Amino acid sequence: MLGRRNAQLMLSFGVNDVDGTIDDSTKIYSMAGSEEQNPAMSTEELVALIRQAGRTPVERDTLYNVVRDYATA
């Protein structure tokens, strides 16, 4: 909810869990006063954002098992 640039900044400070699932997130972002009124991102955009921050993207399930490792993709 803090925006793309802040997400990248937080990754550089050690954050390791960028995204979760929130239903009707546009309404939540708007109500929270987010600058980004269209926060949706594709998987490819999220992977690029993480890589640009110098981190390796990995998709995990609810139990944190690796679903897809983007280091080799």
N, C-alpha and C positions, 0 to 999 in steps of 0.2 A: 504493500500500500504506500510505500515511500517513493516509488518511482524507479525507473531503470538505472539512472546514474547513481542513486543512493544504493541500489542493490549491488552494483559493481564495486562501489566504495566499501560496502560492508564485507564483500567477498575478500577484498584485499586485507581486511582486518581479521580474517579467520572465520567468518560466517560460513557454514557448510550446508545449510538447508534453505534454498532460495524460494521454493514454491510449494504451495499447498492447494487444496481444492476448496473454493468458496462458491456456493450457488449465488447467482444474481450479483456477482462481484461489482459490476458497473454501478449499481445502485449504492453499494457499500462504499466504493471509492468516492462517488459523488457526494454522499452524505458526510464523508470524513474530510471533505475539502481538498481532495487530491488535485494536483495540477493536471494529471493525466486523466482525462475523462473517458478514455478508451484504453483500459489497462490490459486487454487481452493480448497474449503473445502466442505465436505458434511455437511448436517444439524447436524448430530450426532457429527461430529468433532467440529463444531462451538459451539454447546451446551456444550460439554465437556470443551472447552477452556474457556468459560464464567464461568462455574461452578468451574473450577480450580482456577479462579481469585477470587472466593468467592462471585460471583454475581448470581442472579437468571435470567436465560434466558427467554425472552418473545418475541414471534413473533408478529409483528404488521403489519397492512396494510398501505397503503399510507397516510391515515388519522389518523394513530396512534391508531386505534382501535385494541384491542387484538384479534389475530387470534388463537394463541395457547400459553397457559401458561405452561412452562416446570417445574414449581415448583411442580406440582402434577403428572407430567409424568415420 
